[in-house]
Amino acid sequence: MQTETYAVPSISCGHCVMTIQRELKELEGVVDVKADQETKRVVVTYDAPASREKIAALMEEIGYPIAEVIA
Ligand SMILES: [Cu+2]
């Protein structure tokens, strides 16, 4: 299991936060998602079969591309 923090500049309001959390939690292997509109960061805890690639692809698909992996 691992936890990663992503910079997601397109987070602009509470709806973005809700959408990201809802969509990512549906990805198999994702254990926890915390999106923050102030810092425009998303912290995801996941295990296989989820992967950074799958998370990045989903974020792209829903309109919130990851700009940078912070940690
Ligand atoms: Cu929004």
N, CA, C, O and the ligand as a Tripos MOL2 file, in Angstrom:
@<TRIPOS>MOLECULE
protein
  285   283    72     0     0
PROTEIN
NO_CHARGES

@<TRIPOS>ATOM
      1 N           0.8470   -1.1920    0.0000 N.3       1 MET1
      2 CA          0.0000    0.0000    0.0000 C.3       1 MET1
      3 C           0.8860    1.2470    0.0000 C.2       1 MET1
      4 O           1.9090    1.3050    0.6830 O.2       1 MET1
      5 N           0.4690    2.2320   -0.7780 N.am      2 GLN2
      6 CA          1.2500    3.4590   -0.7820 C.3       2 GLN2
      7 C           0.3610    4.6850   -0.8680 C.2       2 GLN2
      8 O          -0.7840    4.6230   -1.3140 O.2       2 GLN2
      9 N           0.9210    5.7980   -0.4290 N.am      3 THR3
     10 CA          0.2000    7.0670   -0.4390 C.3       3 THR3
     11 C           0.9960    8.0590   -1.2670 C.2       3 THR3
     12 O           2.1950    8.2400   -1.0560 O.2       3 THR3
     13 N           0.3210    8.7000   -2.2080 N.am      4 GLU4
     14 CA          0.9840    9.6850   -3.0550 C.3       4 GLU4
     15 C           0.2040   10.9860   -3.0630 C.2       4 GLU4
     16 O          -1.0180   11.0020   -2.9100 O.2       4 GLU4
     17 N           0.9400   12.0790   -3.2470 N.am      5 THR5
     18 CA          0.3280   13.4090   -3.3040 C.3       5 THR5
     19 C           0.5340   13.9850   -4.6940 C.2       5 THR5
     20 O           1.6510   14.0220   -5.2110 O.2       5 THR5
     21 N          -0.5600   14.4320   -5.2860 N.am      6 TYR6
     22 CA         -0.5040   14.9700   -6.6410 C.3       6 TYR6
     23 C          -0.9360   16.4410   -6.6560 C.2       6 TYR6
     24 O          -1.8410   16.8440   -5.9250 O.2       6 TYR6
     25 N          -0.2790   17.2200   -7.4900 N.am      7 ALA7
     26 CA         -0.7010   18.6030   -7.7280 C.3       7 ALA7
     27 C          -1.7090   18.5900   -8.8660 C.2       7 ALA7
     28 O          -1.4180   18.1110   -9.9620 O.2       7 ALA7
     29 N          -2.9050   19.1240   -8.5930 N.am      8 VAL8
     30 CA         -3.9720   19.1410   -9.5910 C.3       8 VAL8
     31 C          -4.5250   20.5710   -9.6920 C.2       8 VAL8
     32 O          -5.4700   20.9280   -8.9890 O.2       8 VAL8
     33 N          -3.9230   21.3820  -10.5760 N.am      9 PRO9
     34 CA         -4.2590   22.8070  -10.6660 C.3       9 PRO9
     35 C          -5.7100   23.1160  -11.0200 C.2       9 PRO9
     36 O          -6.2080   24.1900  -10.6850 O.2       9 PRO9
     37 N          -6.3990   22.1890  -11.6950 N.am     10 SER10
     38 CA         -7.7660   22.4870  -12.1230 C.3      10 SER10
     39 C          -8.8210   22.3230  -11.0290 C.2      10 SER10
     40 O         -10.0080   22.5100  -11.2910 O.2      10 SER10
     41 N          -8.4080   21.9760   -9.8040 N.am     11 ILE11
     42 CA         -9.3690   21.9460   -8.6940 C.3      11 ILE11
     43 C          -9.7270   23.3930   -8.3640 C.2      11 ILE11
     44 O          -8.8620   24.1790   -7.9780 O.2      11 ILE11
     45 N         -11.0230   23.7480   -8.5190 N.am     12 SER12
     46 CA        -11.3840   25.1410   -8.2650 C.3      12 SER12
     47 C         -12.4930   25.3240   -7.2350 C.2      12 SER12
     48 O         -12.7010   26.4400   -6.7580 O.2      12 SER12
     49 N         -13.2030   24.2680   -6.8830 N.am     13 CYS13
     50 CA        -14.2670   24.4350   -5.8960 C.3      13 CYS13
     51 C         -14.5880   23.1120   -5.2240 C.2      13 CYS13
     52 O         -13.9630   22.0860   -5.4950 O.2      13 CYS13
     53 N         -15.5690   23.1610   -4.3480 N.am     14 GLY14
     54 CA        -15.9700   21.9750   -3.6100 C.3      14 GLY14
     55 C         -16.5010   20.8590   -4.4980 C.2      14 GLY14
     56 O         -16.3730   19.6770   -4.1760 O.2      14 GLY14
     57 N         -17.1000   21.2520   -5.6250 N.am     15 HIS15
     58 CA        -17.6070   20.2160   -6.5310 C.3      15 HIS15
     59 C         -16.4660   19.4060   -7.1360 C.2      15 HIS15
     60 O         -16.5750   18.1920   -7.3070 O.2      15 HIS15
     61 N         -15.3910   20.0780   -7.4520 N.am     16 CYS16
     62 CA        -14.2160   19.3890   -7.9870 C.3      16 CYS16
     63 C         -13.7330   18.3570   -6.9640 C.2      16 CYS16
     64 O         -13.4490   17.2070   -7.2990 O.2      16 CYS16
     65 N         -13.6510   18.7970   -5.7230 N.am     17 VAL17
     66 CA        -13.1930   17.9220   -4.6420 C.3      17 VAL17
     67 C         -14.0850   16.6850   -4.5450 C.2      17 VAL17
     68 O         -13.5950   15.5600   -4.4520 O.2      17 VAL17
     69 N         -15.4030   16.9090   -4.5690 N.am     18 MET18
     70 CA        -16.3600   15.7980   -4.4760 C.3      18 MET18
     71 C         -16.2380   14.8500   -5.6590 C.2      18 MET18
     72 O         -16.2460   13.6300   -5.4950 O.2      18 MET18
     73 N         -16.1260   15.4210   -6.8450 N.am     19 THR19
     74 CA        -16.0360   14.6050   -8.0570 C.3      19 THR19
     75 C         -14.7860   13.7340   -8.0260 C.2      19 THR19
     76 O         -14.8490   12.5330   -8.2880 O.2      19 THR19
     77 N         -13.6660   14.3390   -7.7100 N.am     20 ILE20
     78 CA        -12.3970   13.6020   -7.6740 C.3      20 ILE20
     79 C         -12.4610   12.4710   -6.6520 C.2      20 ILE20
     80 O         -12.0590   11.3420   -6.9330 O.2      20 ILE20
     81 N         -12.9700   12.7880   -5.4680 N.am     21 GLN21
     82 CA        -13.0360   11.7660   -4.4200 C.3      21 GLN21
     83 C         -13.9610   10.6240   -4.8290 C.2      21 GLN21
     84 O         -13.6460    9.4530   -4.6210 O.2      21 GLN21
     85 N         -15.1070   10.9780   -5.4140 N.am     22 ARG22
     86 CA        -16.0730    9.9520   -5.8090 C.3      22 ARG22
     87 C         -15.5130    9.0580   -6.9160 C.2      22 ARG22
     88 O         -15.5880    7.8320   -6.8370 O.2      22 ARG22
     89 N         -14.9550    9.6870   -7.9390 N.am     23 GLU23
     90 CA        -14.4630    8.9230   -9.0900 C.3      23 GLU23
     91 C         -13.2550    8.0520   -8.7350 C.2      23 GLU23
     92 O         -13.1850    6.8910   -9.1370 O.2      23 GLU23
     93 N         -12.3190    8.6080   -7.9890 N.am     24 LEU24
     94 CA        -11.1180    7.8220   -7.6580 C.3      24 LEU24
     95 C         -11.4410    6.6510   -6.7390 C.2      24 LEU24
     96 O         -10.8250    5.5900   -6.8350 O.2      24 LEU24
     97 N         -12.4110    6.8500   -5.8470 N.am     25 LYS25
     98 CA        -12.7570    5.7580   -4.9230 C.3      25 LYS25
     99 C         -13.3920    4.5760   -5.6520 C.2      25 LYS25
    100 O         -13.4360    3.4640   -5.1270 O.2      25 LYS25
    101 N         -13.8830    4.8280   -6.8690 N.am     26 GLU26
    102 CA        -14.4610    3.7290   -7.6410 C.3      26 GLU26
    103 C         -13.4010    2.8930   -8.3500 C.2      26 GLU26
    104 O         -13.6940    1.8150   -8.8680 O.2      26 GLU26
    105 N         -12.1870    3.3890   -8.3690 N.am     27 LEU27
    106 CA        -11.1040    2.6440   -8.9980 C.3      27 LEU27
    107 C         -10.6810    1.5250   -8.0430 C.2      27 LEU27
    108 O         -10.3780    1.7700   -6.8760 O.2      27 LEU27
    109 N         -10.6660    0.2900   -8.5640 N.am     28 GLU28
    110 CA        -10.3370   -0.8510   -7.7120 C.3      28 GLU28
    111 C          -8.9170   -0.7420   -7.1670 C.2      28 GLU28
    112 O          -7.9660   -0.5450   -7.9220 O.2      28 GLU28
    113 N          -8.7860   -0.8710   -5.8630 N.am     29 GLY29
    114 CA         -7.4750   -0.7930   -5.2350 C.3      29 GLY29
    115 C          -7.2440    0.5230   -4.5030 C.2      29 GLY29
    116 O          -6.3400    0.6390   -3.6750 O.2      29 GLY29
    117 N          -8.0820    1.5220   -4.8230 N.am     30 VAL30
    118 CA         -7.9450    2.8060   -4.1330 C.3      30 VAL30
    119 C          -8.6090    2.7040   -2.7660 C.2      30 VAL30
    120 O          -9.7840    2.3550   -2.6510 O.2      30 VAL30
    121 N          -7.8290    3.0170   -1.7330 N.am     31 VAL31
    122 CA         -8.2920    2.8630   -0.3620 C.3      31 VAL31
    123 C          -8.8160    4.1810    0.2070 C.2      31 VAL31
    124 O          -9.8220    4.2030    0.9170 O.2      31 VAL31
    125 N          -8.1250    5.2840   -0.1110 N.am     32 ASP32
    126 CA         -8.5380    6.5680    0.4440 C.3      32 ASP32
    127 C          -8.1510    7.7000   -0.5130 C.2      32 ASP32
    128 O          -7.1260    7.6400   -1.1910 O.2      32 ASP32
    129 N          -8.9890    8.7180   -0.5480 N.am     33 VAL33
    130 CA         -8.7210    9.8830   -1.3990 C.3      33 VAL33
    131 C          -9.0550   11.1440   -0.6120 C.2      33 VAL33
    132 O         -10.1470   11.2730   -0.0580 O.2      33 VAL33
    133 N          -8.1150   12.0580   -0.5720 N.am     34 LYS34
    134 CA         -8.4000   13.3560    0.0440 C.3      34 LYS34
    135 C          -7.9910   14.4430   -0.9360 C.2      34 LYS34
    136 O          -6.8100   14.6130   -1.2400 O.2      34 LYS34
    137 N          -8.9840   15.1770   -1.4260 N.am     35 ALA35
    138 CA         -8.7020   16.2880   -2.3260 C.3      35 ALA35
    139 C          -8.8850   17.5760   -1.5420 C.2      35 ALA35
    140 O          -9.7640   17.6700   -0.6850 O.2      35 ALA35
    141 N          -8.0490   18.5720   -1.8400 N.am     36 ASP36
    142 CA         -8.1130   19.8400   -1.1120 C.3      36 ASP36
    143 C          -8.1300   21.0000   -2.0920 C.2      36 ASP36
    144 O          -7.2360   21.1350   -2.9280 O.2      36 ASP36
    145 N          -9.1590   21.8370   -1.9810 N.am     37 GLN37
    146 CA         -9.2860   22.9310   -2.9500 C.3      37 GLN37
    147 C          -8.3540   24.1020   -2.6780 C.2      37 GLN37
    148 O          -8.0400   24.8660   -3.5900 O.2      37 GLN37
    149 N          -7.9080   24.2520   -1.4330 N.am     38 GLU38
    150 CA         -6.9870   25.3440   -1.1080 C.3      38 GLU38
    151 C          -5.5940   25.0750   -1.6810 C.2      38 GLU38
    152 O          -4.9950   25.9310   -2.3320 O.2      38 GLU38
    153 N          -5.1020   23.8810   -1.4250 N.am     39 THR39
    154 CA         -3.7510   23.5460   -1.8750 C.3      39 THR39
    155 C          -3.7330   22.9810   -3.2970 C.2      39 THR39
    156 O          -2.6720   22.8510   -3.9070 O.2      39 THR39
    157 N          -4.9210   22.6450   -3.8180 N.am     40 LYS40
    158 CA         -5.0670   22.0160   -5.1330 C.3      40 LYS40
    159 C          -4.2210   20.7430   -5.2210 C.2      40 LYS40
    160 O          -3.5060   20.4900   -6.1910 O.2      40 LYS40
    161 N          -4.3480   19.9680   -4.1580 N.am     41 ARG41
    162 CA         -3.6190   18.6950   -4.1000 C.3      41 ARG41
    163 C          -4.5830   17.5550   -3.8110 C.2      41 ARG41
    164 O          -5.6360   17.7340   -3.1990 O.2      41 ARG41
    165 N          -4.1850   16.3860   -4.2710 N.am     42 VAL42
    166 CA         -4.9720   15.1830   -4.0230 C.3      42 VAL42
    167 C          -4.0370   14.1360   -3.4250 C.2      42 VAL42
    168 O          -2.9880   13.8280   -3.9910 O.2      42 VAL42
    169 N          -4.4260   13.5980   -2.2880 N.am     43 VAL43
    170 CA         -3.6440   12.5620   -1.6240 C.3      43 VAL43
    171 C          -4.3990   11.2380   -1.7880 C.2      43 VAL43
    172 O          -5.5440   11.1050   -1.3560 O.2      43 VAL43
    173 N          -3.7440   10.2750   -2.4110 N.am     44 VAL44
    174 CA         -4.3920    8.9960   -2.6930 C.3      44 VAL44
    175 C          -3.6110    7.8520   -2.0480 C.2      44 VAL44
    176 O          -2.3960    7.7380   -2.2150 O.2      44 VAL44
    177 N          -4.3220    7.0190   -1.3180 N.am     45 THR45
    178 CA         -3.7320    5.7980   -0.7630 C.3      45 THR45
    179 C          -4.2860    4.6340   -1.5710 C.2      45 THR45
    180 O          -5.5000    4.4920   -1.7160 O.2      45 THR45
    181 N          -3.4020    3.8120   -2.0880 N.am     46 TYR46
    182 CA         -3.8660    2.7260   -2.9490 C.3      46 TYR46
    183 C          -2.9570    1.5100   -2.8980 C.2      46 TYR46
    184 O          -1.8320    1.5440   -2.4000 O.2      46 TYR46
    185 N          -3.4990    0.4580   -3.4320 N.am     47 ASP47
    186 CA         -2.8050   -0.8130   -3.5060 C.3      47 ASP47
    187 C          -3.1410   -1.4090   -4.8640 C.2      47 ASP47
    188 O          -4.0640   -0.9300   -5.5230 O.2      47 ASP47
    189 N          -2.4350   -2.4220   -5.2970 N.am     48 ALA48
    190 CA         -2.7620   -3.0920   -6.5500 C.3      48 ALA48
    191 C          -4.1960   -3.6030   -6.4610 C.2      48 ALA48
    192 O          -4.6240   -4.0060   -5.3800 O.2      48 ALA48
    193 N          -4.9600   -3.6020   -7.5630 N.am     49 PRO49
    194 CA         -4.5160   -3.3550   -8.9340 C.3      49 PRO49
    195 C          -4.4570   -1.8850   -9.3400 C.2      49 PRO49
    196 O          -4.1820   -1.5900  -10.5030 O.2      49 PRO49
    197 N          -4.7040   -0.9620   -8.4240 N.am     50 ALA50
    198 CA         -4.5660    0.4540   -8.7860 C.3      50 ALA50
    199 C          -3.0820    0.7680   -8.9670 C.2      50 ALA50
    200 O          -2.2240    0.1190   -8.3690 O.2      50 ALA50
    201 N          -2.7950    1.7520   -9.7810 N.am     51 SER51
    202 CA         -1.4080    2.1740  -10.0020 C.3      51 SER51
    203 C          -1.4200    3.6630  -10.3030 C.2      51 SER51
    204 O          -2.4680    4.2470  -10.5800 O.2      51 SER51
    205 N          -0.2540    4.2610  -10.2460 N.am     52 ARG52
    206 CA         -0.1600    5.6860  -10.5480 C.3      52 ARG52
    207 C          -0.6510    5.9570  -11.9710 C.2      52 ARG52
    208 O          -1.3100    6.9630  -12.2300 O.2      52 ARG52
    209 N          -0.3190    5.0410  -12.8880 N.am     53 GLU53
    210 CA         -0.7320    5.2020  -14.2820 C.3      53 GLU53
    211 C          -2.2540    5.2070  -14.4140 C.2      53 GLU53
    212 O          -2.8240    6.0330  -15.1270 O.2      53 GLU53
    213 N          -2.9020    4.2770  -13.7180 N.am     54 LYS54
    214 CA         -4.3680    4.1970  -13.7980 C.3      54 LYS54
    215 C          -5.0200    5.4130  -13.1580 C.2      54 LYS54
    216 O          -6.0130    5.9380  -13.6620 O.2      54 LYS54
    217 N          -4.4530    5.8540  -12.0450 N.am     55 ILE55
    218 CA         -4.9910    7.0340  -11.3690 C.3      55 ILE55
    219 C          -4.8280    8.2600  -12.2710 C.2      55 ILE55
    220 O          -5.7510    9.0610  -12.4190 O.2      55 ILE55
    221 N          -3.6510    8.3930  -12.8670 N.am     56 ALA56
    222 CA         -3.3940    9.5320  -13.7530 C.3      56 ALA56
    223 C          -4.3230    9.5150  -14.9600 C.2      56 ALA56
    224 O          -4.8120   10.5620  -15.3840 O.2      56 ALA56
    225 N          -4.5670    8.3330  -15.5130 N.am     57 ALA57
    226 CA         -5.4440    8.2150  -16.6810 C.3      57 ALA57
    227 C          -6.8710    8.6140  -16.3150 C.2      57 ALA57
    228 O          -7.5430    9.3040  -17.0830 O.2      57 ALA57
    229 N          -7.3310    8.1830  -15.1480 N.am     58 LEU58
    230 CA         -8.6850    8.5190  -14.7140 C.3      58 LEU58
    231 C          -8.8170   10.0260  -14.4510 C.2      58 LEU58
    232 O          -9.8070   10.6470  -14.8380 O.2      58 LEU58
    233 N          -7.8280   10.5910  -13.8030 N.am     59 MET59
    234 CA         -7.8540   12.0280  -13.5190 C.3      59 MET59
    235 C          -7.9150   12.8340  -14.8090 C.2      59 MET59
    236 O          -8.6240   13.8360  -14.9010 O.2      59 MET59
    237 N          -7.1740   12.3880  -15.7820 N.am     60 GLU60
    238 CA         -7.1590   13.0330  -17.1000 C.3      60 GLU60
    239 C          -8.5560   12.9620  -17.7210 C.2      60 GLU60
    240 O          -9.0890   13.9480  -18.2290 O.2      60 GLU60
    241 N          -9.1240   11.7580  -17.6590 N.am     61 GLU61
    242 CA        -10.4340   11.4810  -18.2470 C.3      61 GLU61
    243 C         -11.5500   12.3420  -17.6430 C.2      61 GLU61
    244 O         -12.4490   12.7800  -18.3590 O.2      61 GLU61
    245 N         -11.4950   12.5830  -16.3390 N.am     62 ILE62
    246 CA        -12.5600   13.3570  -15.6950 C.3      62 ILE62
    247 C         -12.2520   14.8570  -15.6740 C.2      62 ILE62
    248 O         -13.0090   15.6390  -15.0990 O.2      62 ILE62
    249 N         -11.1470   15.2530  -16.2970 N.am     63 GLY63
    250 CA        -10.8670   16.6850  -16.4450 C.3      63 GLY63
    251 C          -9.9880   17.3080  -15.3880 C.2      63 GLY63
    252 O          -9.9080   18.5310  -15.2710 O.2      63 GLY63
    253 N          -9.3200   16.4520  -14.6100 N.am     64 TYR64
    254 CA         -8.4170   16.9660  -13.5760 C.3      64 TYR64
    255 C          -7.0400   16.3340  -13.7120 C.2      64 TYR64
    256 O          -6.6280   15.5440  -12.8620 O.2      64 TYR64
    257 N          -6.3320   16.6780  -14.7740 N.am     65 PRO65
    258 CA         -5.0170   16.0530  -14.9790 C.3      65 PRO65
    259 C          -4.0250   16.3800  -13.8630 C.2      65 PRO65
    260 O          -4.0170   17.4820  -13.3130 O.2      65 PRO65
    261 N          -3.2020   15.4040  -13.5520 N.am     66 ILE66
    262 CA         -2.1610   15.5830  -12.5400 C.3      66 ILE66
    263 C          -1.0120   16.3530  -13.1720 C.2      66 ILE66
    264 O          -0.4510   15.9210  -14.1790 O.2      66 ILE66
    265 N          -0.6580   17.4980  -12.5810 N.am     67 ALA67
    266 CA          0.4310   18.3090  -13.1220 C.3      67 ALA67
    267 C           1.7860   17.8150  -12.6280 C.2      67 ALA67
    268 O           2.8040   17.9210  -13.3120 O.2      67 ALA67
    269 N           1.7580   17.2690  -11.4080 N.am     68 GLU68
    270 CA          3.0320   16.8940  -10.7960 C.3      68 GLU68
    271 C           2.8020   15.9060   -9.6640 C.2      68 GLU68
    272 O           1.8280   16.0170   -8.9200 O.2      68 GLU68
    273 N           3.6950   14.9520   -9.5400 N.am     69 VAL69
    274 CA          3.6660   14.0560   -8.3890 C.3      69 VAL69
    275 C           4.5710   14.6980   -7.3490 C.2      69 VAL69
    276 O           5.7780   14.8250   -7.5560 O.2      69 VAL69
    277 N           3.9780   15.1040   -6.2250 N.am     70 ILE70
    278 CA          4.7360   15.8500   -5.2180 C.3      70 ILE70
    279 C           5.4820   14.9120   -4.2790 C.2      70 ILE70
    280 O           6.6280   15.1750   -3.9130 O.2      70 ILE70
    281 N           4.8460   13.8400   -3.8960 N.am     71 ALA71
    282 CA          5.4940   12.8730   -3.0020 C.3      71 ALA71
    283 C           4.8420   11.5110   -3.1480 C.2      71 ALA71
    284 O           5.2440   10.5590   -2.4800 O.2      71 ALA71
    285 CU        -15.1050   22.8190   -8.9810 Cu       72 CU72
@<TRIPOS>BOND
     1     1     2 1
     2     2     3 1
     3     3     4 2
     4     3     5 am
     5     5     6 1
     6     6     7 1
     7     7     8 2
     8     7     9 am
     9     9    10 1
    10    10    11 1
    11    11    12 2
    12    11    13 am
    13    13    14 1
    14    14    15 1
    15    15    16 2
    16    15    17 am
    17    17    18 1
    18    18    19 1
    19    19    20 2
    20    19    21 am
    21    21    22 1
    22    22    23 1
    23    23    24 2
    24    23    25 am
    25    25    26 1
    26    26    27 1
    27    27    28 2
    28    27    29 am
    29    29    30 1
    30    30    31 1
    31    31    32 2
    32    31    33 am
    33    33    34 1
    34    34    35 1
    35    35    36 2
    36    35    37 am
    37    37    38 1
    38    38    39 1
    39    39    40 2
    40    39    41 am
    41    41    42 1
    42    42    43 1
    43    43    44 2
    44    43    45 am
    45    45    46 1
    46    46    47 1
    47    47    48 2
    48    47    49 am
    49    49    50 1
    50    50    51 1
    51    51    52 2
    52    51    53 am
    53    53    54 1
    54    54    55 1
    55    55    56 2
    56    55    57 am
    57    57    58 1
    58    58    59 1
    59    59    60 2
    60    59    61 am
    61    61    62 1
    62    62    63 1
    63    63    64 2
    64    63    65 am
    65    65    66 1
    66    66    67 1
    67    67    68 2
    68    67    69 am
    69    69    70 1
    70    70    71 1
    71    71    72 2
    72    71    73 am
    73    73    74 1
    74    74    75 1
    75    75    76 2
    76    75    77 am
    77    77    78 1
    78    78    79 1
    79    79    80 2
    80    79    81 am
    81    81    82 1
    82    82    83 1
    83    83    84 2
    84    83    85 am
    85    85    86 1
    86    86    87 1
    87    87    88 2
    88    87    89 am
    89    89    90 1
    90    90    91 1
    91    91    92 2
    92    91    93 am
    93    93    94 1
    94    94    95 1
    95    95    96 2
    96    95    97 am
    97    97    98 1
    98    98    99 1
    99    99   100 2
   100    99   101 am
   101   101   102 1
   102   102   103 1
   103   103   104 2
   104   103   105 am
   105   105   106 1
   106   106   107 1
   107   107   108 2
   108   107   109 am
   109   109   110 1
   110   110   111 1
   111   111   112 2
   112   111   113 am
   113   113   114 1
   114   114   115 1
   115   115   116 2
   116   115   117 am
   117   117   118 1
   118   118   119 1
   119   119   120 2
   120   119   121 am
   121   121   122 1
   122   122   123 1
   123   123   124 2
   124   123   125 am
   125   125   126 1
   126   126   127 1
   127   127   128 2
   128   127   129 am
   129   129   130 1
   130   130   131 1
   131   131   132 2
   132   131   133 am
   133   133   134 1
   134   134   135 1
   135   135   136 2
   136   135   137 am
   137   137   138 1
   138   138   139 1
   139   139   140 2
   140   139   141 am
   141   141   142 1
   142   142   143 1
   143   143   144 2
   144   143   145 am
   145   145   146 1
   146   146   147 1
   147   147   148 2
   148   147   149 am
   149   149   150 1
   150   150   151 1
   151   151   152 2
   152   151   153 am
   153   153   154 1
   154   154   155 1
   155   155   156 2
   156   155   157 am
   157   157   158 1
   158   158   159 1
   159   159   160 2
   160   159   161 am
   161   161   162 1
   162   162   163 1
   163   163   164 2
   164   163   165 am
   165   165   166 1
   166   166   167 1
   167   167   168 2
   168   167   169 am
   169   169   170 1
   170   170   171 1
   171   171   172 2
   172   171   173 am
   173   173   174 1
   174   174   175 1
   175   175   176 2
   176   175   177 am
   177   177   178 1
   178   178   179 1
   179   179   180 2
   180   179   181 am
   181   181   182 1
   182   182   183 1
   183   183   184 2
   184   183   185 am
   185   185   186 1
   186   186   187 1
   187   187   188 2
   188   187   189 am
   189   189   190 1
   190   190   191 1
   191   191   192 2
   192   191   193 am
   193   193   194 1
   194   194   195 1
   195   195   196 2
   196   195   197 am
   197   197   198 1
   198   198   199 1
   199   199   200 2
   200   199   201 am
   201   201   202 1
   202   202   203 1
   203   203   204 2
   204   203   205 am
   205   205   206 1
   206   206   207 1
   207   207   208 2
   208   207   209 am
   209   209   210 1
   210   210   211 1
   211   211   212 2
   212   211   213 am
   213   213   214 1
   214   214   215 1
   215   215   216 2
   216   215   217 am
   217   217   218 1
   218   218   219 1
   219   219   220 2
   220   219   221 am
   221   221   222 1
   222   222   223 1
   223   223   224 2
   224   223   225 am
   225   225   226 1
   226   226   227 1
   227   227   228 2
   228   227   229 am
   229   229   230 1
   230   230   231 1
   231   231   232 2
   232   231   233 am
   233   233   234 1
   234   234   235 1
   235   235   236 2
   236   235   237 am
   237   237   238 1
   238   238   239 1
   239   239   240 2
   240   239   241 am
   241   241   242 1
   242   242   243 1
   243   243   244 2
   244   243   245 am
   245   245   246 1
   246   246   247 1
   247   247   248 2
   248   247   249 am
   249   249   250 1
   250   250   251 1
   251   251   252 2
   252   251   253 am
   253   253   254 1
   254   254   255 1
   255   255   256 2
   256   255   257 am
   257   257   258 1
   258   258   259 1
   259   259   260 2
   260   259   261 am
   261   261   262 1
   262   262   263 1
   263   263   264 2
   264   263   265 am
   265   265   266 1
   266   266   267 1
   267   267   268 2
   268   267   269 am
   269   269   270 1
   270   270   271 1
   271   271   272 2
   272   271   273 am
   273   273   274 1
   274   274   275 1
   275   275   276 2
   276   275   277 am
   277   277   278 1
   278   278   279 1
   279   279   280 2
   280   279   281 am
   281   281   282 1
   282   282   283 1
   283   283   284 2
@<TRIPOS>SUBSTRUCTURE
     1 MET1         2 RESIDUE 1 A MET
     2 GLN2         6 RESIDUE 1 A GLN
     3 THR3        10 RESIDUE 1 A THR
     4 GLU4        14 RESIDUE 1 A GLU
     5 THR5        18 RESIDUE 1 A THR
     6 TYR6        22 RESIDUE 1 A TYR
     7 ALA7        26 RESIDUE 1 A ALA
     8 VAL8        30 RESIDUE 1 A VAL
     9 PRO9        34 RESIDUE 1 A PRO
    10 SER10       38 RESIDUE 1 A SER
    11 ILE11       42 RESIDUE 1 A ILE
    12 SER12       46 RESIDUE 1 A SER
    13 CYS13       50 RESIDUE 1 A CYS
    14 GLY14       54 RESIDUE 1 A GLY
    15 HIS15       58 RESIDUE 1 A HIS
    16 CYS16       62 RESIDUE 1 A CYS
    17 VAL17       66 RESIDUE 1 A VAL
    18 MET18       70 RESIDUE 1 A MET
    19 THR19       74 RESIDUE 1 A THR
    20 ILE20       78 RESIDUE 1 A ILE
    21 GLN21       82 RESIDUE 1 A GLN
    22 ARG22       86 RESIDUE 1 A ARG
    23 GLU23       90 RESIDUE 1 A GLU
    24 LEU24       94 RESIDUE 1 A LEU
    25 LYS25       98 RESIDUE 1 A LYS
    26 GLU26      102 RESIDUE 1 A GLU
    27 LEU27      106 RESIDUE 1 A LEU
    28 GLU28      110 RESIDUE 1 A GLU
    29 GLY29      114 RESIDUE 1 A GLY
    30 VAL30      118 RESIDUE 1 A VAL
    31 VAL31      122 RESIDUE 1 A VAL
    32 ASP32      126 RESIDUE 1 A ASP
    33 VAL33      130 RESIDUE 1 A VAL
    34 LYS34      134 RESIDUE 1 A LYS
    35 ALA35      138 RESIDUE 1 A ALA
    36 ASP36      142 RESIDUE 1 A ASP
    37 GLN37      146 RESIDUE 1 A GLN
    38 GLU38      150 RESIDUE 1 A GLU
    39 THR39      154 RESIDUE 1 A THR
    40 LYS40      158 RESIDUE 1 A LYS
    41 ARG41      162 RESIDUE 1 A ARG
    42 VAL42      166 RESIDUE 1 A VAL
    43 VAL43      170 RESIDUE 1 A VAL
    44 VAL44      174 RESIDUE 1 A VAL
    45 THR45      178 RESIDUE 1 A THR
    46 TYR46      182 RESIDUE 1 A TYR
    47 ASP47      186 RESIDUE 1 A ASP
    48 ALA48      190 RESIDUE 1 A ALA
    49 PRO49      194 RESIDUE 1 A PRO
    50 ALA50      198 RESIDUE 1 A ALA
    51 SER51      202 RESIDUE 1 A SER
    52 ARG52      206 RESIDUE 1 A ARG
    53 GLU53      210 RESIDUE 1 A GLU
    54 LYS54      214 RESIDUE 1 A LYS
    55 ILE55      218 RESIDUE 1 A ILE
    56 ALA56      222 RESIDUE 1 A ALA
    57 ALA57      226 RESIDUE 1 A ALA
    58 LEU58      230 RESIDUE 1 A LEU
    59 MET59      234 RESIDUE 1 A MET
    60 GLU60      238 RESIDUE 1 A GLU
    61 GLU61      242 RESIDUE 1 A GLU
    62 ILE62      246 RESIDUE 1 A ILE
    63 GLY63      250 RESIDUE 1 A GLY
    64 TYR64      254 RESIDUE 1 A TYR
    65 PRO65      258 RESIDUE 1 A PRO
    66 ILE66      262 RESIDUE 1 A ILE
    67 ALA67      266 RESIDUE 1 A ALA
    68 GLU68      270 RESIDUE 1 A GLU
    69 VAL69      274 RESIDUE 1 A VAL
    70 ILE70      278 RESIDUE 1 A ILE
    71 ALA71      282 RESIDUE 1 A ALA
    72 CU72       285 GROUP 0 **** ****
